[in-house]
Amino acid sequence: MVQVGSLHISPELVNASCAWASDLGQLQALFDSPDTGAVLTRTSTLEGFQEDASSHTVAFASSSTTSLNSYGYSPHKLSQYLSWIESILSAAATPKSKPFIISITASQPDVTRSTIDAIQALRSKGPAFADIGIEFNTSCPNIRGSTPPGYAFTNLVPLLTVFADAWRADNSLTLGLKLPPYVHAAQFAEVLDTLRQFSTTADVDGHARNPIAYIACTNTLGNALLMITRLRYRRPLGGIAGDALHALALGNVYSFARLLEAEDSASGLKNLVIIGIGGVTSAEAAARMRKAGASIVGSATLFGKEGVRAFEIISGKH
């Protein structure tokens, strides 16, 4: 069991926020699986994202567990996800049986604030809804005309300020960030330097806290081309994931883990949890993620191919 903010995740295996966590049936299956410790939704917005089958789709490689997708954010509004989650948790046999983490994104502070307020309204409905966290997606490479904000992390300060304000008003709110893949040392340092400024003042024991409880790394690597596919693919460029991303994802997890080990307790980042995502397609891949420094591992590509059976495979039961 791993504690992430106020959430307890056991087993330490989750789905990554992805297109296969889009609707009620998919979320229910993830919730019912004994092999997932939490359920992450597909990234939602207040008004929903315009999606069409010709430009937003996925293909799987024929020779490896690799995927290429051009999916953007969910076409379903945030309000729809809140309704589905309320329905699932209300019908659960035991309260607090499994946390939900709602993936969101926004580009303006006022919209970010409204999004958080809507989620907090559900959390306030009673103990059964307390174990709901928020993941802010900084990293989708498939939004035309929009650079993933995680590549210019200091530009996120106005939005992170909104998250910090919400956390200071309610310390039980668990917040995470889904990050893009980074390729040089300055990028990792920029992320932590930016987060550090939101930490609380160290207490008498020298410990500080940060509003962000975890980072999920990494999202897909954009502008990739997969030439040989099992399925017809109408749009050739997209985000690469699965086996082809695994080495880079491991490097991102390892780099952040080493930097966090060196943090002083007064920085507020010492206990930042890492969720390792990218090419977790087997029990062996999950073990590599943990060895690199991930406390929790997540999967999307294998989940997309196998459904929730993927988590049984990754857990080593298959």
N, C-alpha and C positions, 0 to 999 in steps of 0.2 A: 504494500500500500504506500502510495506517495501522496503527501499533502501538498496541494497547490493552492496557495491562498487559504480560503476557507473550505475548499473542496477536497474530498478524500477519493483518490482514484485507485481502484483495485478491481481487476488486475491492471497492470501498468501498460495497457495497450488500448489504443483508441483509433477511430477513423480520423483521417485528416479531413478538414473541411473540403468538400469536393462535390462534383455534380451528382454523385451517387448517394448524397445525403440531402436530396432536394425536397422530397414530398413525405406525406404522412406515413405511407407504407414503408418507405426506406428508413425513416427515423424510428418507427416502431420496431422494425427488425433489428436495428442496432441496439435499441434499448433492451430488447428481449434476449439478445445474445449473452451467454454467460462468459464470453471471451473478450468483451469490451468493458473497460472500466469507466467510460464516460462516452457521451454522444455529442459530436460536433455537427452543427448544421452547415449547410452550404451558405456562403456569404450572402447576406440579405441587405436590402436597403429599405428605406421608408416607403418608396413608391414602386419598387420592383425594377428589374433590368430588362430592357427590350432584347429578346432572344429570338433567333430564327435557326431552323435546322440546317440551312445551307452554309452559314458562317460560324455556327457554334456547335461543334461536334467533337468526336474522339475517334482515334484509331489505335489499334494494338499491333505491335511488331509481331511478325510470324516466328522469329527465332529467339526471342527473349521476352521476359515480362517487362516490357517497355511500352509506355503509352505516350501519345502526342495529342494534346487537346487544345482547342481554341475556345473553350467555355469562358464566359464572363461571370458576372454575378447572377444570383438566382432571379428567375422571372417572378417568383412569389414575393409578395410584400412581407416586411417584418411582422406585421399584424397577423398574417397567416401562420407564420412560424410560432408566434406566441400562442395562438389558438391551438395549434397542433400539440405543442409542448404541454399546455395546460390540460388538454384532453388525455395525453399519455400519462402524465403524472397523477392526475385525478383518478385514473383507473388502475394505477399500480397497486399491487397487493400490499406492499409496505411502503410507507412514506420514506423519502430520501434514499430510495433503493439504488439510484444511479444518477450522477450529475449530468446536466445538459450544459453545453457551452455554445452560446449563440454567436456565430461569426457575423460580423457587421463591417460595413465600410461607409465612409462619408468624406467629403472634401471640405466641408464648412463647419466651423465650431457650433453654430446654432443647430444644424442638422444632427451633428454628433450628440449634442446635448439632448435633443428630442428623442433620438434613438435610445440613448441610455435611460432616459426617463420612462420610456415605454416598457423597457425590460424590467426596470425597478418596480414598476406598477404591478407586474406579474409576480415578482419575488415577494412583494408585500402582502400577497393574498394568503399567506400561511406557511407553516413549516414545510409542507410538501413541496413548496416552490423555492425554498431558500437556496437549494444547491443548484443554482443556475449562474453560470459565469458568462463573461463576454470575451470574445477574441476579435481583435481589430486587424483586419486584413490590409496590410500595407504593400502587397506584393503581387497582385494579379497582373500577368504580362499581356493579357489578351483584351484590354480595353483600348479600343482605337482612339488615338489622339490623346492618350493619357499615360504618362510615364509612371511606373510603380513608385509611389512616394517613398517606399523603403530604400530607394537608391539615393535619396537626398534627405537623410533622416532628420537633419536639423530643421527642414521645412515643416516637419510634423509637430513642432513645438506647440502651435496654437491648439491642435487637436489633442495632443497629450495633456495639455493643461486642463482641458475639459474632463478627460479621464481622471486626472489627479484630483480635481475638485470633487468629482463624484465619489471617489474612493475615500477622501477625507471626510465627506459627509456620511459615509457608510463603509467602515473598514471591513465588513463582511463580504463586500463585492470583490469577486475574483476577476482580475483583468489579465489578458495575455495579448501578445502580438505575433502575428504570422509574418515572417520575414522572407524576403527574396534571397536567392543564392548570391553570396558575395565571393569575390575572387582575389581581393588583396587586403593586407593587414589594416590599412587606414579605414576601411569600411566597417570592420568589426569594432574598432576603437570608437568610431563616430557614433555607432549605436549606443554603446555603453556610456560614452561621454554625455550624450543627450539624455539618457535615462537618469543618470546620476544626479542631475540638477533637480529632479523631482522627489528625491529621497527626503524623508523627515530628518530632523536634527537627532543626532545620536543621543540615546538615553544615558543614565548614569553608568551603565555597564558597557557603554561604547557601541551599542547596537542601534542601527537606524533601519527604517523600513522604506520600501518603495511601492508606489501604487501598482506597478506591473509585477505580477506574480510569476509569469512564465514567458518564454519565447518559444515559438514553434519554427524550426528551421530544418528543411527549407521548402519553399514553394517551388513550382516548376521553373525551369530555365527557358525563357522566351526566345522567339525567333529561331526555333529549331525546325529541322526538316527531316521527315521520316519517309524514305523512298519506297520501302517494301512494307506493305501493311496487310493485315488479315482482313480488314474491313475497308470498304470504299471510303475515301477521305476527300471531301470536296475542297477544303481550304488547306493548302500544303503546310503553311507555317503555324506554329503554335508552341505551347509550353511542353517541354520534354520531361517525363517523369518515369518512375520505375527504375529498372536496372541501369539504364543509361545515365541516370542522375546520381546513382548511389555514392560513387567515390567523392563527388563534389559535396553532397549532403553530409557525408561523414566528416569531410574536412571542415565544413561550417560548424558542425556540432563540436568537433574537437577544438577548433579555434576559440569558440565562445567559452567552452568549458575551461580551457587553460587560462583565459583572461579572468574568468570569474573566480577561479581558485586563488588568483593573486589579489583579489579585491580585499580591502580592509572592511571589517564589520561596520565601520562608521560610514561606509559609502551607501549602504542600503541595498546593495546588489549581491551580497554574499550568498543569499538563499534563493536567487533567481533560478527557477526550474527550467530545464531544457526538454522540450518534446522534439525528438528526432524523427524527421520525415524525409523520405526520398529513397526509393529502392528497397523499402522494407517489404520484401516479397517472400521471405522464408524465415524460419526460426534462426538460421545462421545470420541472416542480415540483421535481424532484431538484436542478436547478441553483439554484432559489430557496433551497432548504434549505441548500445549501453556501454560498451568498452570505450567508445569515443567520448562518452560523457553525458548521454541522454538518460534522464531518469524515467521517462515515458517514451514509448515509440508509437508512431502513427503510420497508417497505410492508406493509400488511395488507389493506386493502380491495380494491385492484386484484389482489392475490394471491388473495383469496377469489373474485373473479370469473373470473380468467383462469388460475389455477394458476401454475406456475413460469414460464410464458410472460410473466407480468407483469414479471419482472426483465429480460427481453430488451427489452420495451417501454420500461421506465424507463431502461435503459442506452443507449437511442437506436439500437439495432440494427434495430428493427422499422420 
